[in-house]
Amino acid sequence: MTSEHRALTRAGTDHEAISREVNAILSEFPDDRLAELVTEGDRVAAFVLGQAYESGIDRPVNLERALALYTLAAEPVETERTFYQAPVGSEGYGSTVSTPTRVVTLPAALSARDRVAAMLATQHGD
């Protein structure tokens, strides 16, 4: 399983459609670092790339592709953070502290996904 497929499987959405879109982006723009980051599961990169396709910045406007990328970016993921706590007082060693796992989403991606989906529905007369 490639890193692309692992990232898309974690996304919990239409994996084949997202995979096709990312592959199409990579074939059009083979040196596109954002697309590479999307294949690695980077949701912020998916959001930024979605914005580029929605607005036509550095690439042609493609609302279907923007919707696919926003959908990927909007998927909730579980996250855990680990911090290093410096030594206190006469202690010679610090310690690591982990926060509980929690589910996070990108609210801006949710809004963008809904906005583009409405635009496409209007264009297609749905």
Order of alpha helices (4+ residues) and beta strands (2+ residues): alpha-alpha-alpha-alpha-alpha-beta-beta-beta-beta-alpha
